[in-house]
């Protein structure tokens, strides 16, 4: 079983809200659809030859968006986003 299939299985078995994957073996040539687990996905392809993608999955019912300020400030090998919860506080 491939790791992405294992992750998809875990997502169906557990009630996760946010999942982070670092140093994956995915590459820039792999499409988003191949890494999808049914969540909103934020992805950064790293500039290294191995361990090439950082992915942040956030459950669709949470309002999330890329935090462009942090993404542009010397955090090139990371992914940043904002999440709004039902109580209207930022996380």
N, C-alpha and C positions, 0 to 999 in steps of 0.2 A: 504494500500500500504506500502510495506517495504521501509525503508530509502534508500537502494541501488537502488531500482526501482525509487524512487524520484530523486536520484542523476543522474541516467541514463537519466531520462526525462529532467532534467535541462541541461545536456550536449548536448542533441539534440536540445534544444531550444535556447541555447546561444553559443557564440563563445569563450569559455574559452580556455586558453593555459595551465594554471597550476591550479590544484585544490589540496588543502590540507585538510585532514580529521584527526582530533585528537580525542582521547578518544572515539573511536568507540566501539560498543558493540560486535564487531567481536572477535573471539578467534583464537588461533593458529591452532585449528582444522578446521577452515574454509579455503578452498582452494582459491588460487589466482583467479581462474576462476569465483568463486562466487562473487568476489569483483570487477571484471573487468568492466570498462566503455568505453573500446575502446581506452584507452590511455596507454602509457608506465606507469607501476606501480612500485613504490618503497615502500616497506612495511617493518615495524619493528613490531614484536610481543612483547608487553611489558610484564614485569614480575609481573604484578598485576592481581588480580582476576577479576576486572571490568574495563571497558574502555580500553580493552586490545590490540588495534592495532592502529598504526599511519601509514597513507598511503599518499603518494604524487603521484598524477597523472600528467603526463606531455604529452602534445599532441604529437602524433607520428611524426609529421613533424619537431619537434625540436630535435636536437641531444642532448641526455642527457645520463648521466652515474652516477653511485654511486660515491660519494666522500669518498673513503675508509679511507683517513687520518682523516677526521672529524668523520666518523662513529666509529673509534677506539679510539677516545680521549674523554673519560668521557662524551659522549653524548649518553648514552646507550638507553634512551627512546625517541630518535628522529631519523629522517631519513634525510640524506643529499645527495644532488646530484649537479652536474654541468650541466649547460645548455648552449649550443652554439647556438647563433642566426644566422640569415642569414648574418648579418654584421660582423661576425667572432669575436665579442667581447664576453668575458665570462660574464655571469650574476651571 
